[in-house]
Amino acid sequence: MTESSEPLATRTDGPADATAVLILAHGAGAAMDTPFMDAFAQGVAEAGIRCVRLEFPYMAARRSGGRRPPDREPVLRTTWHQAITQVSETLTPRQQLFIGGKSMGGRIASLIAAEQQAARPIAGLVCLGYPFHPPGKPQATRIAHLEDIATPTLIVQGERDPFGSRAEVAEYRLSPQVRLHWLTDGEHSFKPRKKSGATEEGNLREGVAAVVAFCQSLLRR
């Protein structure tokens, strides 16, 4: 599939001269400007990381009215490659590129990172609520490429995520390059139950801090 000549729908937060630049894609059911995406994009931007939010074509089309299902995987992959090319053209040699996203957006980013055939070398991968398997179908895992991925990877995951809980993921044999950061009692969007003593705001802040620390740890000195 060829790349479109049309610019992608994006939104940018953070300093233009930041050493770390993170492209962040949304999940299957919600756009790039949800409170969840705002929290992470604005949070890492405040820490000095430039965050470029990517919106897939089907979600951009929804803004004009009507419901469209998520694009098929080849379109999602092509969109990611186009985004990397588009952003890379704006970067200086000293800037390092990170990619990632929420749920589906992060899963497709992980496939691109595992290939490492993008227009620019990828310094690291960030997945927020990785869909290790469909809810209720723990045998249908989506982890084959994560077992030997060479790209440094951070997965921020809620402990009781129905797409992959802490107990389930503990049984997986993931690459040594994969780091897991667990958020207390969080579900797929990191919201905990009241009885846990944790809060959604606290989990989001902790998730942002984990992403910032991960990116900073990989920057060239």
N, C-alpha and C positions, 0 to 999 in steps of 0.2 A: 504494500500500500504506500502510495506517495504522500509526502507531507503537503498539507494545505499551505497556500501562500498567504492566507488570511491570518492576521495576528490573533493569538489566543486571548481569551478573557482572563486577565490577571489583576491582582491588587497587590501593591507593594508597601511594606512597612519597614522602617529602620534605615540607617545611614547608607547612602549610596557607596561610600568608600569602605564599608565593613569588610574585614578580611574573610569572614564566613558568610556565605550566601546560601540560604535554604529555600528550595522550592517545595511548597507544601500543597498537596492536593486534598480535596474533600472526600467524604465517604459517599456511598451509593445513594443515600436518601436525602441529603441536605447539602446546600450550596456552600460556597467558599466564605460567606459572611455570616455564618451562624455564631452564636455566643461561644461555642466550643472553639471554632476556628479563630475567632477574634482573640480569645484568651491566649492561644498559643502564638499566633502571629504577632500580636502586640506585645506579649510577654517576652519573646525572644528578641524582638526589636528594641525593647527597653534595655536589654542587656548588651546591645551593640551588634546584634546579628541582623543582617538584611533578610527579610522574609518575603518571598514572592508567592502569593497564593495563586494556584492554578485551578481553573474551572473547566471541566470536561464539556464537550459540545452539547450533549443532551441536557445538561443542567443549565448551560447558557441559553439554550432554546426555550427552556421552561419559563424564563423571564419574560418571554413574549406571549405567554399564555399556553394553556394546555399541559397535559402530562405526557412525558416521554420516559420510557424505561431507560436504564443505564445503557450506554453504548456497549457494543460487543468488545471482547478483549483486544482484538487487533486494532480497533479504533482507539481504545484507551492507551495501548502501547504506543501507537503512532503519535497520539497527542502528547504523551510524556516525552518522546524524542524531540518533537517540535518545541516543547517548552524548554528543554535543556539547550537546544540550539539557539532559541530566541534569547534566553537569559545569558548564555555563554558569550554571545556577541557583544554584550554590554560589560563584560568583566575584564579586569586587568590581570596580568600574570600573577600578581600576588594574592588575588582573591581565590578562595577555595569553594568548590561547589558541593553542597549537600542536597539530598533529595529525600522525600518522604511524604507522609500523609496520614489521614484518618482512615482506618478500616480499609475499604476497597482501594482508595487512593494510595495508601501505604503498601498494599499488596502488589499493585501494579508497579509501583516504584521499586519494590524489592526484586521483581523480575528483571527490571532494567538494570539495577545495580548488580545482580548476579551475572548478567551478561557482560557488563562493563564494555559495552560497545557504543556508548553515547558519544556525543560530539566533544565532550570534555571529560577528563577523568573525574570520577565521583569520589570525594574524600570520605563520605560517610552516608549512611542510610538511617532515617528516623521513621519508625512506625508507631502510630498512636492508636492503640486498640487493634492489634493485628488479628484478622479473621483466620485463626488457625484451622477452623472447621465451621461448617454451617451449624447454627444452634440445633441441638438435638441429634446431630449426626457426627459424633466424635470420631468415627472411623474414616470419615471423608476428609482427611487432613490435606492442608495446602502447605506442606513444609518441605517437600523434596529439595527445592533449591536452597532452602535455609540450612540444610544439613552440611553443605560444603561451600557456602557463600564466602568469598574472600574479602568482600567490602566490609569494613567496620560497621556494625549495625547496633542500633539501640531500639529495643521494643519496650514501650511504656504501656503497661497492661493493668487493667483492674483485676483484683484477686478473684472476683467471681464473674468474670466476663463469660457470657454464654457462648462466645466464639472461641473460647480457650481460657479456662480457669487456671489458677496457679497449680492445682493438683494435677490437672491434665497435662499442662506444659512441662511439668517436672518429669514426665515419662518420655519426653521427646529427646532425641539425640541431635541437638543443633550444633552448628559450627562454633568453634571457639571464638570466632569473631562476633558472635551474637551476645549482646549484653541485655539482660532483662531487668527492668525496674518496675516493681510491683507497687500498686497504689491500694491502700487499705480499703478492703471491702468494696472496691469499685466495680461497677458494671461496665458495659461497653463504652459508655461516655464518661466513665470514672465516677459516677454518682454512687456514694455509699448509702447504706441504710442508717437511719438515725441512731439505732441502737449500737452501732459500731463505735460511735464517738468521733468518727471522722466526718469531714464535711466535703461537699462537692468543690467549694472554693479552695479549700486546703489541698485537695487532691490535684486540682488544676495547677495551683501554684507549684506543688511538688513536681508535677510532670514537666512544667516549663523549666524549672531549675535543673531537672535531669537532662533535658535536651540541651540547654545552654552549656552545662558542664561537659557533656559528651562532645559537642562541637568544639569547644575550647580545647579539649584534651587532644584533638587531632590536628590542630592548626600547626603549620610549619613554624618553627622558632627561628 
